[in-house]
Amino acid sequence: MKKLFTALASLLAIVTLVSSPLAADTLEEVKKKGVLTVGVSDANPPMSFLDKNKGQIVGIEVDLVEAIARKIGVPLKLVPILASERVEALHEGKVDLVARSFTKTPDRAKLVDFSLTYFKAKQRVLAKKGVVSTLKDLEGKKIATVKGTTSEKNLRDMVPSATVLPLSTWRYVMDVLSRGEVDIVSGDGVVLWGYYSNAPKEKQEKFEIVKDLALSDEPYGMAVRLGDKKFLDLVNGVLTDLKKSGEAEKIFARWLRGAPGAPGTPATAAAPPKDAKAEAPAPAPSAPKAGGAVVRRTAAAGRFVVITLKGVFVDGADVTIYGMQGQVVCRGKVANVYGDDVYVDAIGDRSDEVAPGFGVGMGIPDEEAKQLVASRQEVLQNVKAESKKEADARQKEIAADYKADQAHRQEQQEQFAQTKMSLDYQYDDSWGWGYSGSGWGGYYW
């Protein structure tokens, strides 16, 4: 039996992948083993989901990664992963590429390298008709969403009075809606539409996707390991070629519209199982372990943002914060968990010493964690250096903006807005809120 390493050891190792052979040689490794393994969802229609007739995962993201596999000249292997597993699965070598409706954010870009944007979603709300029309209507409500997503974070940030119920998959989210445990769910509009458009008529008559309410924009990118430039260039090249050739338009038209005359027809998705026991999420471990690294301070005194690299932090849990040499600096407590971000309050006389790059452990013995952190000083140094670089860059930008002429700043902002995403398929979730076509049959709740 292989020796089990603690969560902190594994997750801190992730940051060093910039210089590791695994990060640099993914493309060569894929060619050598003869298969491209991609992490996707099996319950996110129409992006990627299980087709009950074919017994395989299909969807927009599957069509896109199939083109990548063809370019490399190897078969494609799809691995269903949870939203909370995307970074872990990639850096532990379970997958070579992640194409699982992964919203690009600055903090996530510290852990993975993102491809060009291939879809722009919006966070929407699915609720009983007449219950929600504005953001204010979400206050004090119980809202279900998928754990480890930007949707969870946005709900907690934008509607702090709401009770957010994070679940592992969309199947569980729609199940609690069906049972009446919540009246509202929120997530990327394209996925909500995938479920809603195939719900029984009586469900569609009772529920609605609130057309005029969008909580955020969610640009999707595929993820590769940090520093994996050769592989990333290939992925971006394939996406660009798909757009230029018109094949991308056919893929999106097939899955998003499904109307008569559109290229192709949507496959039929598998209905979620009705067995209540099978649907119930697995119970949480009795003694969960998790770890991460401090990335920045917040405006609140003593509170820090910690990136989760492995495991699941728990609201209210006690944590220990370790310095660059593995020494215990102070204790702390998890204030909030917002998707990938964990907000930790440092406690004690030395809380002011906490800085970017420090390790954070939950459920790990001090002596064991101290040795692990001390043996990986270069890992924490990488995080600290990156944080300092970003802070210095922000200061320079602020100074430059202050000195610059207003007209010049406006011109720069417009230019940035035009060029910040070099690829934009111009598909988003505004394509068909009123459409009632065939959709993705069978994915109902």
C-alpha positions, 0 to 999 in steps of 0.5 A: 500500500502506497504511503499516504501523504498529508494534504498540505504536502500534496497541495503545496507541491502544486505551486512548483509545477511551473518548473517541473517536467510534468508541467513542461512536457504534457504534450510529449507525455500525451503522445508517448502514452497515446491518449489525451485525458480530459476532465469534464462534467457528466451533468452540465448540459449542454457543455458536457453531460451523459447521453443515456442512449450512447452511454457516453459524455457529449456536448460543446466542450466534448466536441472542442476537445475532440478537435484537440485530440485529433490535432495531436493524433491520439484517442480522447479519454473523458474523465468526469470530475467535480467542480471542486476537483478541477485543479487537483485532478490536473496537477495530480496527473489524473487529467492532462486538460480540464474543459469543465465550464471553468471560469477564468479568474485572477486567483485561479490563474495562479494555479493553472494556465487558461486557454483563450475564452471559448464561451461567455456565460452569465450567472442566472437564477432559476426560481418559482415564477413570481418569486424573484425579479431583482437581486434584492429578492434573493435576500434572506432566501435559501439558494442552492448552487454547485460547490467550488464554483464562482456562482457560490462565491458570487452569491455569498458576496452579493447576497450575504443575507442569503443562505447558500446551499453548496452541493457537489453536482447539478444533479443534487442541486436540481434534486433539492429544488424538485423536493421543495427544499429550496425555491431558488437555484443559481448558476451559469445560465447555459446550464440552467437552460439545459435543465429547464428546457427539458423539464416536464411541462408542469415544471416549466409552468411553475418555474422560470429563468429570470431573464433580466437578472444576471449576477456576473459574466463567466468567461470559460477557458480550458486549463493546463498546468502552470508553465505548460506553454507548448501544450497551451499554444496547441490548445489555443491554436486548435480553438482559433482554427475552429473559429476561423474554419466555421466549425466552432459556429456549427458546434455551438449552433448544434448544442445551443439552438437545436432548432429546425435547420441548425447543423446537427441535433442535440443528443438525449441526455440521461435522466438523473436517477430517482433512487434517493439513496443514490442521489444523496451526496456522500457523507463528509469525512469525520476528520477532514484535512485540507491545506492551502497558501495565503495569497493576499490580505483583505481590507478586514484586519487580520483576514486573509485570502487562502487558495485551496489546493487540496481537500475542502476547508470547512466554515468555522474550522480551526486552522494553523498558519505556518511561516516560510520555514515551517514554523507555527506562526499562529492559529486561525479560523475559517471565516468563510468558504467561497468556492476556490477562495477561503477567508481565514482570520489569523488569531494571536499576537503574531497574526500581524506577521502573516504574509503571502506565501505562508502555509495554512493547514486544517486537521494536520498535526503541527510537527508533521506540517512543520517538517513538510512546509520547511522541506518546501521553502521554495514552494512558498517563496514562489507564492510570495514572490508572485504576490509581491509582483502583483502588488508592485504592478498594481502600485505602478498602475495606480501611479501611472493612472494618476499622472496620465491624462484623462483622455489617454486613460480612456483610450487605454481602457477602450483598447484593453477592453478590445484586446484583453481576450484574443479569442471570442466566439461571440456565443453567450447565454443571451441566445435563446431565453425565449426558445422552446425547442427540443433542447437536451431531452431527458435532463429534467428534475 
